[in-house]
Amino acid sequence: MRCTHCGAEFPDDQVVCPVCGAEVQIVPDYNPLEDVLTREVKGSVEGATRQIQTDDIRSYRRADMNQNVNSTRVLSREEMNRIRDGRGGRASRTAEQPSRPSGTGNVRRTGELRRQRQQKRLEAAKRKRRNLLITMFVILAIIIAGIVLIYQNSYTSMINKGYRSIQSGDYTAAENYFQRAISKDESRPDAYTGNAQIYVEQDDLEGAENVFLSAIETQPTNAELYQAAIDFYMETEQPGKVSVLLNNCEDRGVLNAVSEYVSAAPSLSPEEGKYSEVQEITITSETGGEIYYTMDGTEPTAATGTRYTEPVLLQDEREIQIRAIAVNENGIPSVVSSATYTIEFPIENAPAVTPSTGQYTEPTQITITVPDGYTAYYTMDGSTPDPSSSSTSQYTGPVDMPEGTRTIFNAILVNNQNGKATEATTRNYITTSE
């Protein structure tokens, strides 16, 4: 039904417009019986008031004469009325209209028709609502079925099915599900984590690690894959491999995304090489944290290494390899930095001994020039000086040349740091008296 005031549509069973509030005026449908009744009443009135014509009287007499041709009489009033009624009937029949019921019957019939139409409208509305609900239910069922179908083939569904297969021990089915998920979206890490879990369940950590390394090799800028690999290393208690993974990463975006796991390898200064004097080795790290080192070539860890607190002093003549790591605030150890140092102190030439070889007639003292860092040793019997021999004397000051005899004087210098000795200097002295 449509409102005649605002044009809004509303159900047929309402009598007030829900939009503008106007009262609905129910106008009965057109009824052709009412027109027929009107014409019949009008014809009857016209017939009763119409003047009786001569032709009407002749017709009436002719009909009467058929009954009694020999009688002649004056028409009574009732007869005239019947004549008039007959004319009205003829007029009505000429219009071919049925007789009309009384006014009260008309109103009752009109109301009954209106109620029937109202009931039909209500039933039609109910059928319409029922059909609409059925249609909506069918559409909803189709949508739900479509959603279920889409989910069953979705990435998330494949992941869930894969983990359920792992729980049931069906690793082949689990791998198939995870591979299907990868084919749908190879950038997401969940499927790789699931594949790695298959190997973990079989105690094959190397196989699990290769799942991530292979994926990262093809997607070197995928920060989520790096994070998944880091989570794997942390969960399997392999934090040392985190730095190895990130040390090979060249993408700055990835390194920024996992910055909390970055632990820069420490730097050693000075650089490795050969040195002829004592060295102090300084170890630093860009990312801070604790530094641990070893000097015997073993792998440094927080448990086995020496914690760095001050420069390392290299004062022995030897080859030394220093290996160091830095452990950041999250407990991630860096890759190992190493440097090899060779300390070789220089060897002096044979010592200078005065006086020179010769014959002397006066008492003379023998002097050895001893440079810093060295100790001089000598003998006076021609043997080679040996600091461990009883025949060798440590030089502490000028030595008196023996008189009246021939003396072969040998002297050496020994490095105080490495114990290495120089070549020997030999002097021949002959002393005589005048």
C-alpha positions in Angstrom: 0.0 0.0 0.0 1.2 3.5 -0.8 0.5 6.7 1.3 -1.3 9.4 -0.6 0.4 12.1 1.4 4.1 11.2 1.3 4.2 8.3 -1.2 5.8 5.9 1.3 5.0 2.2 0.9 3.9 0.1 3.9 2.0 -3.2 4.7 -1.6 -3.4 3.8 -2.8 -4.2 7.3 -1.7 -0.8 8.7 -4.1 2.2 9.0 -1.6 4.9 9.8 1.5 5.8 7.6 4.7 5.0 9.6 6.5 7.8 7.8 4.3 10.9 7.9 1.7 9.6 10.4 -1.3 10.4 8.1 -4.5 8.3 8.6 -5.1 5.9 5.7 -8.5 6.5 3.9 -9.7 3.1 2.6 -11.7 3.7 -0.6 -13.8 0.7 -1.7 -13.0 -0.7 -5.0 -15.4 0.2 -7.9 -18.6 -1.9 -7.8 -20.6 -2.0 -11.1 -23.7 -3.1 -9.1 -24.0 0.3 -7.6 -24.3 1.9 -11.0 -27.0 -0.7 -11.9 -28.9 0.1 -8.7 -28.8 3.8 -9.4 -30.1 3.3 -12.9 -33.0 1.0 -11.7 -34.1 3.5 -9.1 -33.9 6.3 -11.5 -36.0 4.4 -14.1 -38.7 3.5 -11.5 -39.1 7.1 -10.4 -39.3 8.3 -13.9 -41.9 5.6 -14.7 -44.1 6.5 -11.7 -44.1 10.2 -12.4 -44.4 10.1 -16.2 -47.7 11.1 -17.7 -49.7 8.2 -19.1 -49.7 8.4 -22.9 -52.6 7.4 -25.2 -50.5 4.6 -26.7 -50.1 3.1 -23.2 -53.9 3.1 -22.7 -54.5 1.6 -26.1 -51.9 -1.1 -25.3 -53.6 -1.9 -22.0 -57.1 -2.0 -23.6 -55.8 -4.2 -26.4 -54.5 -6.6 -23.8 -57.7 -6.5 -21.9 -59.8 -6.9 -25.1 -57.9 -10.1 -25.8 -59.4 -11.3 -22.6 -63.0 -9.9 -23.1 -63.4 -8.3 -26.5 -67.0 -7.4 -25.8 -66.5 -5.4 -22.6 -65.9 -1.7 -22.3 -64.9 0.0 -19.1 -63.0 2.9 -17.4 -59.6 2.1 -16.0 -59.4 2.2 -12.3 -56.6 3.8 -10.4 -54.9 0.4 -9.6 -55.0 -0.4 -13.2 -53.3 2.8 -14.1 -50.6 2.1 -11.5 -50.1 -1.3 -13.0 -49.7 0.3 -16.4 -47.2 2.7 -15.0 -45.3 -0.2 -13.3 -45.3 -2.1 -16.5 -43.7 0.8 -18.3 -41.1 1.1 -15.6 -40.3 -2.6 -15.9 -40.0 -2.3 -19.7 -37.6 0.6 -19.2 -35.6 -1.4 -16.8 -35.6 -4.4 -19.1 -34.6 -2.3 -22.0 -31.5 -1.2 -20.0 -30.9 -5.0 -19.4 -29.9 -4.3 -15.8 -30.6 -6.7 -12.9 -32.6 -5.5 -10.0 -30.6 -3.8 -7.2 -30.8 -4.9 -3.6 -31.6 -2.6 -0.8 -29.1 0.0 0.5 -28.3 -1.9 3.7 -27.5 -5.1 1.8 -25.3 -3.1 -0.5 -23.2 -1.7 2.4 -22.9 -5.2 4.0 -21.8 -6.7 0.7 -19.2 -4.0 0.1 -17.7 -4.5 3.6 -17.5 -8.2 3.1 -15.7 -7.7 -0.2 -13.3 -5.2 1.4 -12.5 -7.7 4.2 -11.9 -10.5 1.7 -9.5 -8.2 -0.2 -7.8 -7.3 3.0 -7.4 -11.0 3.9 -6.0 -11.7 0.5 -3.4 -8.9 0.9 -2.4 -10.2 4.3 -2.0 -13.7 2.9 0.0 -12.4 0.0 2.3 -10.4 2.3 2.8 -13.5 4.5 3.7 -15.6 1.4 6.0 -12.9 0.3 7.8 -12.8 3.7 8.0 -16.5 3.8 9.5 -16.7 0.3 11.9 -13.9 1.2 13.0 -15.8 4.3 13.5 -19.0 2.3 15.5 -17.1 -0.3 17.7 -15.5 2.4 18.2 -18.9 4.0 19.3 -20.4 0.8 21.7 -17.6 0.0 23.1 -17.8 3.5 23.6 -21.5 3.2 25.4 -21.0 -0.1 27.6 -18.3 1.4 28.5 -20.5 4.4 29.2 -23.4 2.1 31.5 -21.2 0.0 33.3 -19.9 3.1 33.8 -23.4 4.4 35.1 -24.5 0.9 37.4 -21.6 0.7 38.8 -22.1 4.2 39.3 -25.8 3.6 41.7 -24.9 0.8 43.2 -21.8 2.4 46.8 -21.3 3.7 45.7 -21.4 7.3 43.7 -24.6 6.8 46.8 -26.3 5.3 48.9 -25.2 8.2 46.4 -26.5 10.8 46.1 -29.8 8.9 49.8 -30.1 8.8 50.3 -29.8 12.5 47.4 -32.2 13.2 49.3 -34.7 10.9 52.5 -34.2 12.9 50.6 -34.9 16.1 49.3 -38.1 14.7 52.7 -39.1 13.4 51.9 -38.9 9.7 54.9 -36.9 8.6 54.4 -37.5 4.9 50.9 -36.0 5.0 52.2 -33.1 7.1 54.9 -32.3 4.6 52.3 -32.4 1.8 50.1 -30.0 3.6 53.0 -27.6 4.3 54.2 -27.7 0.7 50.6 -26.9 -0.5 50.7 -23.9 1.9 54.0 -22.8 0.5 52.6 -23.0 -3.1 49.8 -20.7 -2.0 52.1 -18.1 -0.4 55.9 -18.7 -0.3 56.6 -15.5 1.6 54.9 -16.5 4.8 57.1 -18.3 7.4 54.5 -20.6 9.0 54.8 -23.4 6.5 58.6 -23.4 6.7 58.3 -23.6 10.5 56.0 -26.5 10.2 58.3 -28.3 7.8 61.2 -27.8 10.2 59.1 -29.2 13.0 58.8 -32.4 11.1 62.6 -32.8 11.3 62.7 -31.7 15.0 60.2 -34.4 15.8 62.7 -36.9 14.3 65.7 -35.4 16.1 67.2 -34.1 12.9 68.2 -30.5 13.8 70.4 -30.2 10.7 67.5 -31.0 8.4 65.3 -28.5 10.2 67.9 -25.8 9.8 68.3 -26.5 6.1 64.6 -25.8 5.6 65.1 -22.2 6.7 68.5 -21.8 5.0 67.1 -23.0 1.7 64.1 -20.6 1.9 66.3 -17.7 2.9 68.6 -18.4 0.0 65.7 -17.8 -2.4 64.2 -14.9 -0.4 67.2 -13.0 1.0 65.1 -9.9 1.8 62.3 -11.7 3.7 62.7 -10.5 7.3 59.9 -12.8 8.5 61.9 -15.9 7.3 64.9 -14.6 9.2 62.9 -14.2 12.3 61.4 -17.7 12.0 65.0 -19.1 11.6 66.1 -17.1 14.7 63.2 -18.5 16.7 64.2 -22.0 15.7 67.8 -21.5 16.8 66.6 -20.0 20.1 64.1 -22.8 20.8 66.7 -25.5 20.0 69.3 -23.7 22.2 71.6 -22.8 19.3 72.0 -19.0 19.9 75.5 -19.1 18.4 74.1 -19.8 15.0 72.0 -16.7 15.0 75.1 -14.5 14.4 76.3 -16.8 11.7 73.0 -16.4 9.9 72.9 -12.6 10.3 76.6 -12.3 9.5 75.8 -13.5 6.0 72.8 -11.2 5.6 73.5 -8.1 3.3 70.0 -6.6 3.4 69.9 -3.6 5.7 66.1 -3.8 6.1 66.3 -7.4 7.5 69.1 -6.4 9.9 67.0 -3.5 11.1 64.0 -5.7 11.6 66.0 -8.2 13.8 68.4 -5.7 15.3 67.9 -7.0 18.8 69.5 -10.2 17.7 72.5 -8.6 16.0 75.8 -9.1 17.9 78.8 -7.6 16.0 82.0 -9.5 16.0 84.7 -7.8 18.1 87.7 -6.0 16.7 91.3 -6.6 17.8 93.9 -3.9 17.8 96.7 -3.7 16.6 96.3 -6.0 13.6 97.8 -9.4 13.7 101.4 -9.8 12.6 105.1 -10.0 13.8 106.3 -7.6 16.5 109.8 -7.1 18.0 108.6 -5.7 21.3 105.9 -6.2 23.9 102.3 -5.6 22.7 99.0 -4.6 24.3 96.0 -6.0 22.5 92.7 -4.1 22.7 89.4 -5.8 22.0 86.2 -3.8 21.3 82.6 -4.4 20.0 80.3 -2.1 18.2 77.1 -3.6 19.7 78.5 -3.6 23.2 77.8 -6.4 25.7 80.5 -8.7 27.3 83.6 -9.8 25.5 85.3 -13.2 26.1 88.6 -14.4 24.6 91.0 -17.3 24.6 94.8 -17.4 23.9 95.2 -21.2 23.2 93.3 -21.5 20.0 90.1 -22.9 21.5 86.6 -21.6 20.8 85.7 -18.8 23.3 82.3 -18.9 25.1 80.9 -17.1 28.1 81.6 -20.3 30.1 85.1 -21.2 28.9 86.6 -17.9 27.8 88.3 -15.1 29.8 86.2 -12.1 30.3 87.9 -9.0 28.8 88.4 -6.2 31.2 91.7 -4.6 30.1 94.2 -4.8 27.3 95.9 -8.2 26.8 99.7 -8.0 27.4 101.9 -10.0 25.0 105.4 -9.9 26.5 106.8 -13.4 25.7 108.6 -14.1 22.5 106.2 -16.6 20.8 103.3 -17.0 18.4 99.9 -16.3 20.0 96.4 -16.7 18.6 93.7 -14.6 20.3 90.1 -15.6 19.6 87.3 -13.4 20.9 83.4 -13.1 20.9 81.0 -10.5 22.0 77.7 -11.4 23.7 74.9 -8.8 23.4 72.3 -7.9 26.0 69.9 -10.7 24.7 72.6 -13.4 25.2 73.4 -13.7 21.5 77.1 -14.5 20.9 78.8 -13.0 17.9 80.9 -14.9 15.4 84.5 -15.4 16.4 87.1 -12.9 15.7 90.7 -14.1 15.7 94.2 -12.6 15.3 97.7 -14.2 15.4 100.6 -12.3 16.9 104.3 -13.3 16.7 106.6 -11.7 19.1 110.3 -11.9 18.2 112.7 -9.7 20.1 115.8 -8.5 18.2 119.1 -10.1 18.8 122.1 -7.8 19.4 125.4 -8.4 17.7 128.2 -9.9 19.6 129.1 -7.7 22.6 131.8 -5.1 22.4 134.8 -6.1 24.7 137.7 -3.8 25.5 140.7 -3.7 25.4 141.3 -5.4 22.2 143.4 -8.5 21.7 147.1 -7.9 22.6 150.1 -8.0 24.9 150.0 -5.9 28.0 152.7 -5.2 30.6 150.6 -3.2 33.0 147.5 -4.3 35.0 144.5 -3.8 32.8 140.7 -4.2 33.2 138.4 -5.9 30.7 135.1 -4.2 30.0 131.9 -5.5 28.3 129.3 -3.1 26.8 125.9 -4.4 28.0 122.8 -2.8 26.2 119.4 -2.5 28.0 117.5 -5.7 28.3 120.5 -8.0 28.2 122.9 -9.7 30.6 126.5 -10.4 29.8 128.3 -13.6 30.5 132.0 -14.5 30.0 134.7 -17.2 30.4 138.5 -16.9 30.7 139.5 -20.5 29.8 138.6 -20.3 26.1 135.2 -22.1 26.5 131.9 -20.7 25.2 129.9 -19.0 27.9 126.8 -20.9 29.1 124.7 -19.2 31.8 123.9 -22.6 33.2 127.6 -23.7 33.5 129.7 -23.1 36.6 132.7 -22.1 34.5 130.7 -19.1 33.2 130.5 -15.9 35.1 127.9 -13.2 34.9 129.4 -9.9 34.0 128.7 -7.2 36.7 131.6 -4.8 36.1 135.1 -4.6 34.8 137.2 -7.8 35.1 141.0 -7.7 36.0 143.2 -9.2 33.3 145.3 -12.0 34.8 149.1 -11.2 34.9 151.9 -13.3 33.7 149.8 -15.6 31.6 147.9 -16.0 28.4 144.1 -15.5 28.7 141.4 -16.3 26.1 138.4 -14.2 27.1 134.9 -15.0 25.6 131.8 -12.9 26.2 128.1 -13.2 25.2 124.9 -11.2 25.7 121.7 -12.9 26.7 118.2 -11.3 26.0 116.4 -11.0 29.3 113.0 -11.5 27.6 113.5 -14.5 25.4 116.8 -15.9 26.8 118.5 -15.9 23.4 122.2 -15.4 23.4 124.3 -13.5 20.9 127.4 -14.7 19.2 130.5 -14.7 21.4 133.2 -12.1 21.3 136.8 -13.5 21.8 139.9 -11.7 23.0 143.4 -13.0 23.5 145.4 -11.3 26.2 149.1 -11.9 27.1 150.5 -10.1 30.1 154.2 -9.8 31.0 156.2 -8.0 33.6 159.0 -5.6 32.7 
